[in-house]
């Protein structure tokens, strides 16, 4: 099971940093990872079992909470995958039909009324006695829109499960993006697998993300705290995978640690951001997580070891213009973590147009980044100045396949144009 190092909340206070210390974890590695393993009564990492509760009408083929490697528990910023029998995640899946047997990973059945589902998966009772400012962190994938039809909610109970309430800001849980890896040659040619997130279409692998949620005041100093996830789908024949998969859950509470960052700076030059920082001389062995956000949850984009050359510098490349936020988290040899202040920079990304292979005899794969989200017009022009191919794509960041096998050999000009930018590249047809 991969161990994720989640970001820490912090507050500068008179020479100290208020940060979070983990006191409860769930990695779904304490039981079976085989396909079809029910989440109900699954043994938790610490103590107790997970519990599934039906909270409304269930169809005769309602979807089910499972724990298995059919949906691998991957790290944030990576694509979803299956790893049968190992590295399990908690997920909602069909009980059969979609893949022939129960548990298809994070893929649910929304075909009709028989698939109506309203089920909650609940953590065991957790004691937070003597702890305050409780935070819940986890990794997840989910494609459902924030509508009453098909969705997942984060819920909590402060009385051992007698009553359950929706967690503000996570009910429903925001959908994640997906990975545009449907064309293998794009991944092989440009290394763009999971590099270009996209809105999920139902045919894509989910893109794992990390989220950090503040628990309500009643969660603090409580011997009977629980949290859970409620899934519902209405069986109207409309649905988008992935359903929901969850892994690497952490509960933490606030503590005070000495400030160790002397400074942290972020400087942007066009589409590159240079990060540099300095720690105190008493710094012990350990490493750094480099984290980035565009206004939502932070994601880990890199790691540095204190023992490697120039461990206090990192260069990041951003493909989309706008405000970006950075921070660095230091993890010492004992696992204690300290985060830097957050730095905001404006990135003015340069437009890019790549073609692979070039020259080509027929098929070429096109990767475009125009640094903003307006539609793109692709056009191919021959040596006579005639436009022989044109297509409109909805986003400023795309991968596309074009077949030019029907055109005669020669030199062509491929242009990607939006309302604000235009970029061209010469294409040789053999």
Secondary structure as the mmCIF struct_conf table of DSSP 4:
data_model
#
loop_
_struct_conf.conf_type_id
_struct_conf.id
_struct_conf.beg_label_comp_id
_struct_conf.beg_label_asym_id
_struct_conf.beg_label_seq_id
_struct_conf.end_label_comp_id
_struct_conf.end_label_asym_id
_struct_conf.end_label_seq_id
STRN STRN1 UNK A 12 UNK A 13
TURN_TY1_P TURN_TY1_P1 UNK A 14 UNK A 15
STRN STRN2 UNK A 16 UNK A 26
BEND BEND1 UNK A 28 UNK A 28
BEND BEND2 UNK A 30 UNK A 31
BEND BEND3 UNK A 34 UNK A 34
TURN_TY1_P TURN_TY1_P2 UNK A 35 UNK A 36
STRN STRN3 UNK A 38 UNK A 38
BEND BEND4 UNK A 39 UNK A 39
TURN_TY1_P TURN_TY1_P3 UNK A 40 UNK A 41
HELX_LH_PP_P HELX_LH_PP_P1 UNK A 42 UNK A 42
STRN STRN4 UNK A 43 UNK A 43
HELX_LH_PP_P HELX_LH_PP_P2 UNK A 44 UNK A 44
BEND BEND5 UNK A 45 UNK A 48
STRN STRN5 UNK A 49 UNK A 49
STRN STRN6 UNK A 51 UNK A 54
BEND BEND6 UNK A 56 UNK A 56
TURN_TY1_P TURN_TY1_P4 UNK A 60 UNK A 61
STRN STRN7 UNK A 64 UNK A 68
TURN_TY1_P TURN_TY1_P5 UNK A 69 UNK A 70
BEND BEND7 UNK A 71 UNK A 71
HELX_LH_PP_P HELX_LH_PP_P3 UNK A 74 UNK A 75
TURN_TY1_P TURN_TY1_P6 UNK A 76 UNK A 77
BEND BEND8 UNK A 78 UNK A 78
STRN STRN8 UNK A 79 UNK A 79
TURN_TY1_P TURN_TY1_P7 UNK A 84 UNK A 85
BEND BEND9 UNK A 86 UNK A 87
STRN STRN9 UNK A 89 UNK A 93
BEND BEND10 UNK A 95 UNK A 102
BEND BEND11 UNK A 105 UNK A 106
BEND BEND12 UNK A 111 UNK A 112
HELX_RH_3T_P HELX_RH_3T_P1 UNK A 113 UNK A 115
STRN STRN10 UNK A 117 UNK A 122
HELX_LH_PP_P HELX_LH_PP_P4 UNK A 123 UNK A 125
STRN STRN11 UNK A 126 UNK A 126
TURN_TY1_P TURN_TY1_P8 UNK A 129 UNK A 130
BEND BEND13 UNK A 133 UNK A 133
STRN STRN12 UNK A 135 UNK A 142
BEND BEND14 UNK A 146 UNK A 150
STRN STRN13 UNK A 151 UNK A 157
BEND BEND15 UNK A 158 UNK A 159
TURN_TY1_P TURN_TY1_P9 UNK A 160 UNK A 161
BEND BEND16 UNK A 162 UNK A 163
STRN STRN14 UNK A 165 UNK A 171
BEND BEND17 UNK A 172 UNK A 172
HELX_LH_PP_P HELX_LH_PP_P5 UNK A 173 UNK A 175
STRN STRN15 UNK A 178 UNK A 179
HELX_RH_AL_P HELX_RH_AL_P1 UNK A 184 UNK A 190
TURN_TY1_P TURN_TY1_P10 UNK A 193 UNK A 195
BEND BEND18 UNK A 196 UNK A 196
STRN STRN16 UNK A 197 UNK A 198
BEND BEND19 UNK A 202 UNK A 204
STRN STRN17 UNK A 205 UNK A 206
STRN STRN18 UNK A 207 UNK A 207
STRN STRN19 UNK A 209 UNK A 214
HELX_LH_PP_P HELX_LH_PP_P6 UNK A 215 UNK A 216
HELX_RH_3T_P HELX_RH_3T_P2 UNK A 217 UNK A 219
TURN_TY1_P TURN_TY1_P11 UNK A 220 UNK A 221
TURN_TY1_P TURN_TY1_P12 UNK A 223 UNK A 224
STRN STRN20 UNK A 225 UNK A 225
STRN STRN21 UNK A 226 UNK A 233
BEND BEND20 UNK A 236 UNK A 237
BEND BEND21 UNK A 241 UNK A 241
STRN STRN22 UNK A 244 UNK A 258
STRN STRN23 UNK A 261 UNK A 269
TURN_TY1_P TURN_TY1_P13 UNK A 270 UNK A 271
STRN STRN24 UNK A 272 UNK A 279
TURN_TY1_P TURN_TY1_P14 UNK A 281 UNK A 282
BEND BEND22 UNK A 285 UNK A 285
STRN STRN25 UNK A 286 UNK A 293
BEND BEND23 UNK A 294 UNK A 297
STRN STRN26 UNK A 299 UNK A 305
TURN_TY1_P TURN_TY1_P15 UNK A 306 UNK A 307
BEND BEND24 UNK A 308 UNK A 308
TURN_TY1_P TURN_TY1_P16 UNK A 309 UNK A 312
STRN STRN27 UNK A 313 UNK A 317
BEND BEND25 UNK A 319 UNK A 320
STRN STRN28 UNK A 322 UNK A 332
TURN_TY1_P TURN_TY1_P17 UNK A 333 UNK A 334
BEND BEND26 UNK A 335 UNK A 335
STRN STRN29 UNK A 337 UNK A 339
STRN STRN30 UNK A 343 UNK A 347
HELX_LH_PP_P HELX_LH_PP_P7 UNK A 349 UNK A 351
STRN STRN31 UNK A 352 UNK A 356
BEND BEND27 UNK A 357 UNK A 359
STRN STRN32 UNK A 360 UNK A 360
BEND BEND28 UNK A 361 UNK A 362
STRN STRN33 UNK A 363 UNK A 369
BEND BEND29 UNK A 371 UNK A 372
BEND BEND30 UNK A 374 UNK A 374
STRN STRN34 UNK A 376 UNK A 381
TURN_TY1_P TURN_TY1_P18 UNK A 383 UNK A 384
BEND BEND31 UNK A 385 UNK A 385
STRN STRN35 UNK A 387 UNK A 393
BEND BEND32 UNK A 394 UNK A 396
STRN STRN36 UNK A 397 UNK A 403
TURN_TY1_P TURN_TY1_P19 UNK A 405 UNK A 406
BEND BEND33 UNK A 407 UNK A 407
HELX_LH_PP_P HELX_LH_PP_P8 UNK A 408 UNK A 408
BEND BEND34 UNK A 409 UNK A 409
STRN STRN37 UNK A 410 UNK A 417
BEND BEND35 UNK A 419 UNK A 420
STRN STRN38 UNK A 422 UNK A 429
#
